[in-house]
Amino acid sequence: MSENKDQKFVYDFTEGNRDLKDLLGGKGANLAEMTNLGLPVPPGFTITTEACKVYLESGSAPAALRDEVSAHLAALESKMGKKLGQSDDPLLVSVRSGAKFSMPGMMDTVLNIGLSDESVTGLASQAGDERFAWDSYRRLIQMFGKTVLGVEGELFEDALDEAKAAKKVTVDTDLDAADLKKLVKVFKKIVAKEAGREFPQDAREQMDLAVEAVFNSWNTDRAKLYRRQERIPSDLGTAVNICSMVFGNLGPDSGTGVAFTRDPASGHAGVYGDYLQNAQGEDVVAGIRNTVPLADLEAIDKASYDQLMTIMTTLETHYKDLCDIEFTIERGQLWMLQTRVGKRTAGAAFRIATQLVDQGLIDEAEALQRVSGHQLAQLMFPRFDEGAKTTLLGRGIAASPGAAVGKAVFDSYTAVKWSRSGEKVILIRRETNPDDLDGMIASEGILTSRGGKTSHAAVVARGMGKTCVCGAEELDVDTKRRRMTVGDTVIEEGDVVSIDGSTGKVYLGEVPVVPSPVVEYFEGRMHAGADDADELVAAVHRIMAYADRVRRLRVRANADNAEDALRARRFGAQGIGLCRTEHMFLGERREMVERLILADTDGERDEALSALLPLQKKDFTELFEAMDGLPVTVRLLDPPLHEFLPDITELSVRVALAESRKDANENDLRLLQAVHKLHEQNPMLGLRGVRLGLVIPGLFAMQVRAIAEAAAERKNAKGDPRVEIMIPLVGTVQELEIVREEADAVIAEVEAATGTTLKLSIGTMIELPRAALTADQIAEAAQFFSFGTNDLTQTVWGFSRDDVEASFFTAYLEKGIFGVSPFETIDKDGVGSLVRHAAKLGRATRPDLKLGVCGEHGGDPESVHFFHEVGLDYVSCSPFRIPVARLEAGRAAAEAKGSDSR
């Protein structure tokens, strides 16, 4: 982006507010908001995301940035009564990243900037604590070396472990000032050797280099991977927050912690969080020392605890949501270092949303916006069978719920490798760090022996909806030997384990799973009551009821038989948007289709069609009964006929072997001829869909007759069949006109024979670009359009879905060409523009044209919002995705209404 010479790149914490997240990032905007609320926030300032964008695009910071930073630093020094890095009583600052959207652990932070060989003695004198000063200095060198200078972090960790081993202690707090002085020398040597330069002694140089490192961390591999996973735009950039240091490592009356205004795992009110005495903030998140529960702070420092509880109430009331808070206590003085709307599990999201409605903090419309279809889908996953026989290995902290089973792996590389080979894995670590992100994504669940609900593993897992158990201290994890030991039990890499993120329990072997209570609710087998599962169901019920009241889009199901149709109806389907008749030709009926394909005469073909007619009619009779009173869209035969024939290679081998034995089967020979005749290089663009109906006389007429007769029977039995006949793969209106003329004639014959008036709609799938571009012409012969977005995506992109997803989609996702697969979420710019164009053209010709979608996108949360915006009448999806589509249709309507009111 071009630099505006009048642009302001630095804001004091007193100048911003929470509405400036685009400019100040989430952390900076919320620090400013807390400052405005009069909460105890250490003074500081924020460098904007705009400065980051200039830096990333040009390779250098904006020309005006240095002078602006200098002016704000001087003001900060004046306010604090000390200068950055001065030798006698130094001002120290932290340099912390802060993007618009929370990206926990993905970008860089450096604490204790301003310490040097000279100022460390001044800090020791000022604090009256030599150990504290040298501990802070070794932390700076370690963080600066790794983050800014690119030194391998394990080198510092190994040196720290050696120092503890030499002293025969297990925790770093047992190292005294003399030990830490020696460690500082070792750390400086590591920096000089690995970075090719000495650790900088100039405080301003430290700060400027740290700011650049934070800017650069926006484009690290782990940050890009996280953004792709969470669908965060890549062009936002990060802000940088420079904040005066407060110290939690000043002794037992100091400490640091993370708090939640409600439990992020369950949503229940209470005191939730972690606290660590004599520590700095990174110690809590890294999980390198096990914390104590936040409730223990009341006994440790009651005054700070009471003040924190008051502040937490203030923040939750102000933000009207669960808040995630980072704080430090410096010798009894509480300081707020960060707040944000906290990440939460899917169950917590639904519970909290309804709790806040009951408290009068938000209304139902806002509650609907606080949950998502992705979260609802997570709640529909199975859980462990409580009645199963299990072997309990241990128990940790229930950090992110779910039932995960997989083979134990002990590093991210193996997790990714095995997962790509089709294995389900559980990533087991002492504690995770941002470099483990790709392994966390690949795993079914994450298990750590250290850390708590606020550790890196817990926070990231909750954000991704991954099952996670943290802080299982009885598990001895040995990553080098690739094993985990619990008492006398050894779990080697590849052994199966099961983890329960709702209870924190870890089991040996595979534990069987049972349906989720939310699925049981949707199927009518569970009702809201008093226990925890029923409380969740009650929350889901309330939000779903509101979504159903406000949504405009109707939700139908893709279902091919009565059983699926009944299940879909229980899940809230308002009809069937796609019944694929090809599924009715499989199994025992395949032989009849072979007879049709092999028919040499009109008589043989008519005989084959006559045999299929009563079977098709029976299918439709059952389906129309299951969905009585609701619309059912039946798609006539769509796939290439060769799909109903034997595999060409297998059949060729069979015939060749038979010929060699001189006992060739006449039927096999005819089949092989037919297979060769129907073989196509690209069958999905060949003889299928409407083309079959035009080339094979009587095929579509047989299906239409079966539909019409089944509908007539249902109507004469006092039922209410509402049938729509859909012609697939139409590319021109002439194709549709010919098939429709034949269908109308068949329907008229059935009406005359049964004495029944049928109101059967005839329409088409829009799944070819030409159909979308000539939709005004096609609408002259169609009473409805159903967008087949699976094929439309294939034909627009030139992709064969069955091939490309396995061959190069992974590379496209990793390179950022796709943010998400276009088969998962609709490509709004390409495929979506054709949908929008066709809808507009179709309704210009026929204003009452019914519009729907029946591709997989019909159950995708983001795509549902697009279909609402375009003005479709309904979406159709698989039965288990119906609740998700219902919820998102309600969210889309509420969001649109909110935008209109603004």
Protein Blocks (a to p, Z undefined) as FASTA:
>chain_A
ZZdfkbcfbdcfklgcfklmmmnomklmmmmmmmmnopacdddddddfklmmmmmmnopa
cfklmmmmmmmmmmmmmmnopaehiaklccddddddddfbdcehkaccdehihiafklmm
mmmmmnopaklmmmmmmmmmmmmmmmmnopafklmmmmmmmmmmmnopabfklpcfklmm
mmmmmmmmmmmmmnopacdfbfklmmmmmmmmmmmmmmgmklmmmmmmnopafklopadd
ddddddfkgbjkbccddddfbdfknopacdeddddehiafklmmnopaccddfklmmmmm
mmlmmmmmmmmmmmmmmnopacddddddeehiacdfbdcdddddfklmmmmmmmmmmnop
acfklmmmmpcfklmmmmmpccddfkbccddfbdcddfbgcdddddddfbfklmmmmmmn
opacddddfbdcfklmmmmmmpmbdcdfedcfkbmklmmmmmnopacdehilklccdfkn
opadehjbccdehiacdddfknopacehjddddddfklmmmnopaccdfbmmlmmmmmmm
mmmmmmmmmpmbdcddddfbfklmmmmmmnopabdfbdcfklmmgcjllmmmmmmmmpmb
fklmmmmmmmmmmmmmmmmmmmmmmmgoiacdddddfbdfklmpccfklmmmmmmmmmmn
opacfklmmmmmmmmmmpcfblmlmcehjllmmmmghklmmmmmmmmmmmmmmmmnopac
ddddddehiabfklmmmmmmmmmmmmmmmmmmnopacddddddddfbfklmmmmmmmmmm
pcbdcddfklmmmmmnopafklmmmmmmmmmmmnomambdfklpccfklmmmmmmmmmmm
mmmmmmmlccddfbfklmgmklmmmmmmnopabdcddfklmmmmmmmmmmmmmmmmmmmm
ZZ
